[in-house]
């Protein structure tokens, strides 16, 4: 077999039929763009834009690429730039998942974080900041996916004909989202020529202005949303919305629920934009009275969102998941196991194992339990004192390092009692009789208050 670069694996992604979700009278197919080597549909765009810049002489060997990205375009560019020997600076809003940022940095990209709460025209808006950095960097090429014609062309010449051929030239509807608008515009150009009857359906996050524009031709101020990669506060310059016949506004809650349902029902781990597309596709399918072949995209893999939409604690913090209401202070306990229990350790465990547990769950202290009874607490300071300068001490047991001076409260204790504990510099261990229920930190209380409904 002839040797091939990883870039040759971009495109020609599989198409699967949904079998375990309610699609009404329709057949729903998913184009698994998560199977691209960089893990998303944006690999296609990144390769097309860089190769177009090379052909047009806009990008010199070893040059610097600069781009603004709120999603996977950055990962695609980082993959291609690394393979082709280009330097890459990416300006990304601070709502991007931690996994994506770490992935970008691992590929060698210089990541510049900027604010996600400002709009176009603000100096810290990600696109404006990227354009300014490009102007200030000698010889840099601002790839500008929002205005780059190679973006929609990539989908017109690869994604669209793949879908057309995989479905045997029978495509009744396509459900898409819009970020830079390359996917929608490229698919629209192809299907306008090949199959004008094919309907386009827009999945738009609640807070984005695109659904309003589709329905009324006007739009106002944008809101905010947690879904990554789709939705805008303006109409992208290259957006071709002419074939869009339906627009569904998808909330963060509906998107995340749909993505998690997809994993449980179909075994497909998808990202937040894919959840929005699936939610809109299911709404469309269930509204039909005659059978149709409908296709949407799994834009990227959910492994980039494990710390967010697949993390129950994060969903709780965002007000998107409610834990069982147990009453009193127990409502403040942050649970970290699927069975509802909190993370703990045993006095006979090695410090090395407990340290790894702390890192895994991103916590700084653990209750020490023997037979479900609290016998102490171990925090990072205790660990540091025990192993400082003596790494072999990680083999010692928890009992040698823990503090046996703990402060416990009854579940029926008052908020004032809890604040007194915090004022004394402690965490509160909640104990019902002798049975340990969980601990509460100052961060837990702040997160609880943040989740409460705001007064009108």
NUVEXMI-215500 format. One record per residue (C-alpha): residue in three letters; x, y, z; chain. Coordinates in steps of 0.02 Angstrom, whole numbers, plus 50000, padded with zeros to 5 digits. Layout:
- type, X, Y, Z, mol
- Ala, X, Y, Z, A
...
This chain:
- type, X, Y, Z, mol
- Unk, 50000, 50000, 50000, A
- Unk, 50064, 50172, 49955, A
- Unk, 50108, 50283, 50105, A
- Unk, 49981, 50420, 50135, A
- Unk, 49981, 50575, 50242, A
- Unk, 49849, 50594, 50377, A
- Unk, 49780, 50736, 50272, A
- Unk, 49727, 50610, 50140, A
- Unk, 49605, 50539, 50267, A
- Unk, 49502, 50698, 50272, A
- Unk, 49328, 50673, 50198, A
- Unk, 49236, 50518, 50135, A
- Unk, 49158, 50500, 50308, A
- Unk, 49027, 50365, 50342, A
- Unk, 48839, 50387, 50345, A
- Unk, 48734, 50291, 50472, A
- Unk, 48546, 50273, 50493, A
- Unk, 48467, 50315, 50660, A
- Unk, 48384, 50158, 50725, A
- Unk, 48338, 50184, 50907, A
- Unk, 48267, 50360, 50916, A
- Unk, 48091, 50414, 50867, A
- Unk, 48105, 50485, 50691, A
- Unk, 47919, 50477, 50650, A
- Unk, 47883, 50423, 50472, A
- Unk, 48055, 50479, 50413, A
- Unk, 48224, 50397, 50393, A
- Unk, 48358, 50500, 50479, A
- Unk, 48541, 50481, 50430, A
- Unk, 48695, 50548, 50517, A
- Unk, 48851, 50599, 50421, A
- Unk, 48991, 50557, 50543, A
- Unk, 49109, 50703, 50518, A
- Unk, 49183, 50658, 50687, A
- Unk, 49279, 50523, 50591, A
- Unk, 49393, 50651, 50509, A
- Unk, 49572, 50639, 50576, A
- Unk, 49556, 50800, 50675, A
- Unk, 49388, 50744, 50740, A
- Unk, 49272, 50867, 50653, A
- Unk, 49195, 50930, 50492, A
- Unk, 49312, 51079, 50497, A
- Unk, 49459, 50973, 50439, A
- Unk, 49385, 50989, 50264, A
- Unk, 49379, 51179, 50274, A
- Unk, 49551, 51197, 50351, A
- Unk, 49635, 51094, 50215, A
- Unk, 49540, 51184, 50076, A
- Unk, 49580, 51358, 50141, A
- Unk, 49765, 51324, 50169, A
- Unk, 49787, 51240, 50000, A
- Unk, 49696, 51385, 49914, A
- Unk, 49812, 51509, 50000, A
- Unk, 49962, 51409, 49940, A
- Unk, 49900, 51406, 49761, A
- Unk, 49864, 51593, 49764, A
- Unk, 50034, 51637, 49839, A
- Unk, 49960, 51710, 49998, A
- Unk, 50051, 51589, 50113, A
- Unk, 50239, 51571, 50103, A
- Unk, 50328, 51411, 50161, A
- Unk, 50351, 51415, 50350, A
- Unk, 50234, 51565, 50362, A
- Unk, 50113, 51613, 50500, A
- Unk, 49926, 51584, 50492, A
- Unk, 49808, 51682, 50604, A
- Unk, 49625, 51643, 50628, A
- Unk, 49478, 51678, 50742, A
- Unk, 49380, 51523, 50789, A
- Unk, 49246, 51481, 50914, A
- Unk, 49254, 51296, 50876, A
- Unk, 49334, 51161, 50773, A
- Unk, 49406, 51264, 50631, A
- Unk, 49553, 51297, 50744, A
- Unk, 49583, 51112, 50770, A
- Unk, 49574, 51078, 50584, A
- Unk, 49695, 51221, 50549, A
- Unk, 49813, 51160, 50686, A
- Unk, 49814, 50985, 50611, A
- Unk, 49849, 51045, 50433, A
- Unk, 49972, 51181, 50487, A
- Unk, 50072, 51055, 50588, A
- Unk, 50082, 50936, 50441, A
- Unk, 50133, 51073, 50320, A
- Unk, 50255, 51165, 50433, A
- Unk, 50162, 51328, 50463, A
- Unk, 50153, 51427, 50625, A
- Unk, 49976, 51456, 50687, A
- Unk, 49898, 51583, 50806, A
- Unk, 49716, 51559, 50852, A
- Unk, 49605, 51684, 50940, A
- Unk, 49467, 51592, 51031, A
- Unk, 49325, 51648, 51146, A
- Unk, 49344, 51593, 51327, A
- Unk, 49189, 51481, 51319, A
- Unk, 49284, 51352, 51214, A
- Unk, 49299, 51185, 51303, A
- Unk, 49460, 51148, 51397, A
- Unk, 49486, 50990, 51294, A
- Unk, 49490, 51089, 51132, A
- Unk, 49615, 51215, 51200, A
- Unk, 49730, 51077, 51262, A
- Unk, 49714, 50989, 51094, A
- Unk, 49761, 51149, 51002, A
- Unk, 49912, 51178, 51112, A
- Unk, 49967, 50996, 51093, A
- Unk, 49968, 51023, 50904, A
- Unk, 50082, 51172, 50926, A
- Unk, 49958, 51314, 50903, A
- Unk, 49977, 51478, 50995, A
- Unk, 49808, 51504, 51080, A
- Unk, 49751, 51680, 51124, A
- Unk, 49597, 51678, 51235, A
- Unk, 49477, 51824, 51226, A
- Unk, 49307, 51871, 51295, A
- Unk, 49150, 51781, 51238, A
- Unk, 49032, 51912, 51311, A
- Unk, 49069, 52051, 51185, A
- Unk, 49000, 52080, 51011, A
- Unk, 49069, 52126, 50841, A
- Unk, 49157, 52295, 50844, A
- Unk, 49226, 52274, 51020, A
- Unk, 49417, 52268, 51021, A
- Unk, 49414, 52101, 51114, A
- Unk, 49287, 52019, 50999, A
- Unk, 49376, 51867, 50933, A
- Unk, 49366, 51909, 50747, A
- Unk, 49418, 52091, 50772, A
- Unk, 49563, 52039, 50883, A
- Unk, 49624, 51910, 50756, A
- Unk, 49619, 52036, 50615, A
- Unk, 49718, 52159, 50720, A
- Unk, 49849, 52028, 50764, A
- Unk, 49867, 51985, 50580, A
- Unk, 49897, 52168, 50539, A
- Unk, 50028, 52180, 50676, A
- Unk, 50121, 52019, 50631, A
- Unk, 50242, 52038, 50483, A
- Unk, 50203, 51915, 50344, A
- Unk, 50054, 51838, 50432, A
- Unk, 49905, 51774, 50333, A
- Unk, 49732, 51800, 50410, A
- Unk, 49637, 51652, 50342, A
- Unk, 49466, 51728, 50387, A
- Unk, 49347, 51581, 50369, A
- Unk, 49196, 51697, 50370, A
- Unk, 49249, 51780, 50207, A
- Unk, 49357, 51644, 50129, A
- Unk, 49275, 51570, 49972, A
- Unk, 49371, 51407, 49996, A
- Unk, 49264, 51375, 50151, A
- Unk, 49096, 51343, 50063, A
- Unk, 49185, 51272, 49912, A
- Unk, 49253, 51131, 50020, A
- Unk, 49076, 51075, 50060, A
- Unk, 49011, 51104, 49884, A
- Unk, 49145, 50992, 49810, A
- Unk, 49164, 50858, 49946, A
- Unk, 49031, 50850, 50082, A
- Unk, 48881, 50877, 49968, A
- Unk, 48923, 50749, 49832, A
- Unk, 48967, 50622, 49967, A
- Unk, 48793, 50640, 50045, A
- Unk, 48711, 50637, 49873, A
- Unk, 48796, 50476, 49823, A
- Unk, 48781, 50390, 49993, A
- Unk, 48592, 50414, 49992, A
- Unk, 48571, 50355, 49813, A
- Unk, 48523, 50528, 49748, A
- Unk, 48372, 50535, 49864, A
- Unk, 48390, 50677, 49989, A
- Unk, 48228, 50760, 50046, A
- Unk, 48296, 50870, 50185, A
- Unk, 48463, 50921, 50262, A
- Unk, 48476, 50991, 50438, A
- Unk, 48623, 51108, 50466, A
- Unk, 48686, 51240, 50587, A
- Unk, 48774, 51401, 50544, A
- Unk, 48937, 51466, 50615, A
- Unk, 49043, 51534, 50474, A
- Unk, 48903, 51471, 50356, A
- Unk, 49022, 51369, 50248, A
- Unk, 48926, 51206, 50269, A
- Unk, 48755, 51279, 50230, A
- Unk, 48816, 51383, 50083, A
- Unk, 48919, 51244, 50005, A
- Unk, 48781, 51114, 50022, A
- Unk, 48651, 51239, 49956, A
- Unk, 48752, 51272, 49799, A
- Unk, 48768, 51087, 49760, A
- Unk, 48588, 51039, 49796, A
- Unk, 48515, 51192, 49710, A
- Unk, 48590, 51122, 49550, A
- Unk, 48566, 50934, 49582, A
- Unk, 48405, 50927, 49682, A
- Unk, 48310, 51093, 49699, A
- Unk, 48170, 51007, 49796, A
- Unk, 48287, 50963, 49940, A
- Unk, 48235, 51065, 50092, A
- Unk, 48360, 51144, 50210, A
- Unk, 48321, 51153, 50395, A
- Unk, 48415, 51271, 50512, A
- Unk, 48459, 51221, 50690, A
- Unk, 48497, 51382, 50783, A
- Unk, 48543, 51402, 50968, A
- Unk, 48422, 51504, 51071, A
- Unk, 48504, 51675, 51080, A
- Unk, 48573, 51671, 50903, A
- Unk, 48499, 51792, 50775, A
- Unk, 48494, 51676, 50624, A
- Unk, 48323, 51597, 50652, A
- Unk, 48247, 51771, 50671, A
- Unk, 48326, 51825, 50508, A
- Unk, 48263, 51671, 50415, A
- Unk, 48085, 51700, 50475, A
- Unk, 48072, 51890, 50467, A
- Unk, 48220, 51957, 50370, A
- Unk, 48268, 52057, 50525, A
- Unk, 48359, 52026, 50687, A
- Unk, 48397, 52115, 50849, A
- Unk, 48527, 52097, 50985, A
- Unk, 48594, 51922, 51015, A
- Unk, 48583, 51830, 51178, A
- Unk, 48705, 51701, 51245, A
- Unk, 48716, 51513, 51229, A
- Unk, 48830, 51371, 51282, A
- Unk, 48821, 51268, 51122, A
- Unk, 48990, 51282, 51035, A
- Unk, 49024, 51306, 50850, A
- Unk, 48855, 51365, 50784, A
- Unk, 48747, 51519, 50809, A
- Unk, 48797, 51698, 50775, A
- Unk, 48762, 51877, 50828, A
- Unk, 48769, 51935, 50645, A
- Unk, 48733, 51864, 50473, A
- Unk, 48894, 51789, 50403, A
- Unk, 48943, 51873, 50239, A
- Unk, 48942, 51711, 50139, A
- Unk, 48781, 51642, 50213, A
- Unk, 48660, 51574, 50082, A
- Unk, 48495, 51555, 50175, A
- Unk, 48388, 51548, 50017, A
- Unk, 48346, 51362, 50029, A
- Unk, 48309, 51361, 50217, A
- Unk, 48125, 51316, 50237, A
- Unk, 48118, 51286, 50424, A
- Unk, 48215, 51358, 50571, A
- Unk, 48212, 51279, 50743, A
- Unk, 48275, 51370, 50898, A
- Unk, 48366, 51243, 51005, A
- Unk, 48404, 51278, 51187, A
- Unk, 48564, 51224, 51273, A
- Unk, 48460, 51102, 51374, A
- Unk, 48381, 51022, 51220, A
- Unk, 48548, 51011, 51130, A
- Unk, 48640, 50929, 51274, A
- Unk, 48496, 50810, 51309, A
- Unk, 48489, 50758, 51126, A
- Unk, 48677, 50726, 51120, A
- Unk, 48671, 50620, 51278, A
- Unk, 48519, 50525, 51210, A
- Unk, 48616, 50493, 51049, A
- Unk, 48758, 50415, 51147, A
- Unk, 48643, 50304, 51249, A
- Unk, 48530, 50253, 51103, A
- Unk, 48650, 50243, 50956, A
- Unk, 48822, 50233, 51036, A
- Unk, 48880, 50393, 50950, A
- Unk, 48979, 50517, 51056, A
- Unk, 48941, 50688, 50981, A
- Unk, 48974, 50869, 51024, A
- Unk, 48857, 51009, 51073, A
- Unk, 48823, 51075, 50897, A
- Unk, 48782, 50898, 50842, A
- Unk, 48657, 50887, 50985, A
- Unk, 48573, 51045, 50920, A
- Unk, 48567, 50976, 50742, A
- Unk, 48497, 50811, 50802, A
- Unk, 48364, 50897, 50907, A
- Unk, 48308, 51001, 50758, A
- Unk, 48312, 50848, 50643, A
- Unk, 48202, 50750, 50763, A
- Unk, 48079, 50894, 50775, A
- Unk, 48072, 50905, 50586, A
- Unk, 48053, 50717, 50562, A
- Unk, 47914, 50701, 50690, A
- Unk, 47818, 50843, 50607, A
- Unk, 47811, 50756, 50437, A
- Unk, 47659, 50659, 50376, A
- Unk, 47743, 50578, 50225, A
- Unk, 47905, 50476, 50229, A
- Unk, 48064, 50573, 50193, A
- Unk, 48250, 50541, 50190, A
- Unk, 48330, 50668, 50307, A
- Unk, 48515, 50691, 50341, A
- Unk, 48610, 50791, 50471, A
- Unk, 48788, 50798, 50531, A
- Unk, 48885, 50736, 50681, A
- Unk, 48999, 50887, 50667, A
- Unk, 49127, 50830, 50795, A
- Unk, 49159, 50706, 50933, A
- Unk, 49094, 50726, 51108, A
- Unk, 49264, 50681, 51180, A
- Unk, 49301, 50868, 51170, A
- Unk, 49160, 50904, 51291, A
- Unk, 49182, 50774, 51427, A
- Unk, 49218, 50908, 51557, A
- Unk, 49063, 51007, 51505, A
- Unk, 48903, 50936, 51431, A
- Unk, 48945, 50757, 51482, A
- Unk, 48992, 50812, 51659, A
- Unk, 48843, 50813, 51777, A
- Unk, 48930, 50934, 51897, A
- Unk, 48956, 51060, 51755, A
- Unk, 48774, 51042, 51702, A
- Unk, 48720, 51073, 51883, A
- Unk, 48829, 51229, 51890, A
- Unk, 48747, 51293, 51729, A
- Unk, 48572, 51261, 51797, A
- Unk, 48541, 51126, 51666, A
- Unk, 48529, 50979, 51785, A
- Unk, 48443, 50971, 51953, A
- Unk, 48500, 50849, 52085, A
- Unk, 48372, 50765, 52198, A
- Unk, 48310, 50887, 52328, A
- Unk, 48348, 50811, 52498, A
- Unk, 48312, 50962, 52606, A
- Unk, 48422, 51069, 52718, A
- Unk, 48609, 51080, 52688, A
- Unk, 48609, 50917, 52589, A
- Unk, 48547, 51016, 52438, A
- Unk, 48719, 51100, 52434, A
- Unk, 48820, 50940, 52427, A
- Unk, 48906, 50914, 52260, A
- Unk, 48892, 50731, 52211, A
- Unk, 49025, 50659, 52099, A
- Unk, 48978, 50476, 52074, A
- Unk, 48838, 50411, 51964, A
- Unk, 48756, 50329, 52115, A
- Unk, 48744, 50498, 52203, A
- Unk, 48883, 50467, 52329, A
- Unk, 49027, 50586, 52360, A
- Unk, 49210, 50551, 52333, A
- Unk, 49303, 50491, 52488, A
- Unk, 49454, 50392, 52542, A
- Unk, 49500, 50260, 52672, A
- Unk, 49632, 50286, 52808, A
- Unk, 49732, 50134, 52748, A
- Unk, 49745, 50191, 52566, A
- Unk, 49911, 50251, 52494, A
- Unk, 49931, 50438, 52473, A
- Unk, 49978, 50413, 52290, A
- Unk, 49808, 50334, 52251, A
- Unk, 49713, 50470, 52342, A
- Unk, 49812, 50607, 52256, A
- Unk, 49762, 50534, 52087, A
- Unk, 49581, 50530, 52143, A
- Unk, 49589, 50714, 52189, A
- Unk, 49659, 50755, 52018, A
- Unk, 49531, 50649, 51928, A
- Unk, 49385, 50737, 52013, A
- Unk, 49468, 50910, 52020, A
- Unk, 49444, 50927, 52208, A
- Unk, 49563, 50985, 52344, A
- Unk, 49504, 50889, 52496, A
- Unk, 49429, 50720, 52536, A
- Unk, 49338, 50653, 52688, A
- Unk, 49419, 50500, 52766, A
- Unk, 49290, 50365, 52803, A
- Unk, 49300, 50201, 52896, A
- Unk, 49140, 50097, 52893, A
- Unk, 49046, 50250, 52823, A
- Unk, 49096, 50353, 52975, A
- Unk, 49203, 50509, 52966, A
- Unk, 49372, 50487, 53048, A
- Unk, 49465, 50632, 52969, A
- Unk, 49493, 50743, 52819, A
- Unk, 49638, 50752, 52696, A
- Unk, 49675, 50908, 52593, A
- Unk, 49811, 50964, 52475, A
- Unk, 49905, 51052, 52616, A
- Unk, 49910, 50890, 52716, A
- Unk, 49978, 50800, 52564, A
- Unk, 50108, 50934, 52531, A
- Unk, 50171, 50929, 52711, A
- Unk, 50186, 50740, 52703, A
- Unk, 50279, 50722, 52538, A
- Unk, 50377, 50887, 52528, A
- Unk, 50553, 50842, 52477, A
- Unk, 50518, 50656, 52505, A
- Unk, 50427, 50584, 52352, A
- Unk, 50437, 50409, 52425, A
- Unk, 50314, 50467, 52558, A
- Unk, 50176, 50449, 52429, A
- Unk, 50181, 50266, 52481, A
- Unk, 50125, 50312, 52656, A
- Unk, 49944, 50290, 52708, A
- Unk, 49809, 50422, 52723, A
- Unk, 49806, 50397, 52911, A
- Unk, 49984, 50465, 52925, A
- Unk, 49939, 50628, 52838, A
- Unk, 49755, 50664, 52875, A
- Unk, 49686, 50786, 53002, A
- Unk, 49571, 50707, 53129, A
- Unk, 49503, 50876, 53180, A
- Unk, 49345, 50891, 53078, A
- Unk, 49193, 51003, 53088, A
- Unk, 49027, 50915, 53062, A
- Unk, 48852, 50985, 53041, A
- Unk, 48681, 50906, 53042, A
- Unk, 48580, 50913, 52879, A
- Unk, 48457, 51020, 52978, A
- Unk, 48589, 51151, 53021, A
- Unk, 48559, 51329, 52964, A
- Unk, 48649, 51428, 52831, A
- Unk, 48716, 51538, 52970, A
- Unk, 48795, 51384, 53050, A
- Unk, 48877, 51344, 52883, A
- Unk, 48945, 51521, 52865, A
- Unk, 49021, 51510, 53039, A
- Unk, 49114, 51353, 52985, A
- Unk, 49180, 51441, 52832, A
- Unk, 49229, 51593, 52935, A
- Unk, 49339, 51480, 53040, A
- Unk, 49428, 51417, 52885, A
- Unk, 49350, 51244, 52877, A
- Unk, 49245, 51142, 52757, A
- Unk, 49082, 51072, 52827, A
- Unk, 49058, 50884, 52838, A
- Unk, 48872, 50844, 52840, A
- Unk, 48832, 50696, 52953, A
- Unk, 48663, 50620, 52992, A
- Unk, 48693, 50535, 53158, A
- Unk, 48854, 50443, 53118, A
- Unk, 48817, 50422, 52932, A
- Unk, 48920, 50532, 52819, A
- Unk, 48819, 50622, 52683, A
- Unk, 48945, 50737, 52602, A
- Unk, 49049, 50894, 52621, A
- Unk, 49014, 51075, 52576, A
- Unk, 49147, 51201, 52526, A
- Unk, 49133, 51388, 52497, A
- Unk, 49141, 51353, 52310, A
- Unk, 48991, 51235, 52325, A
- Unk, 48889, 51371, 52411, A
- Unk, 48936, 51500, 52279, A
- Unk, 48889, 51379, 52139, A
- Unk, 48722, 51343, 52225, A
- Unk, 48679, 51528, 52238, A
- Unk, 48730, 51555, 52056, A
- Unk, 48605, 51421, 52002, A
- Unk, 48458, 51501, 52091, A
- Unk, 48325, 51585, 51983, A
- Unk, 48349, 51773, 51970, A
- Unk, 48211, 51888, 52029, A
- Unk, 48111, 51966, 51888, A
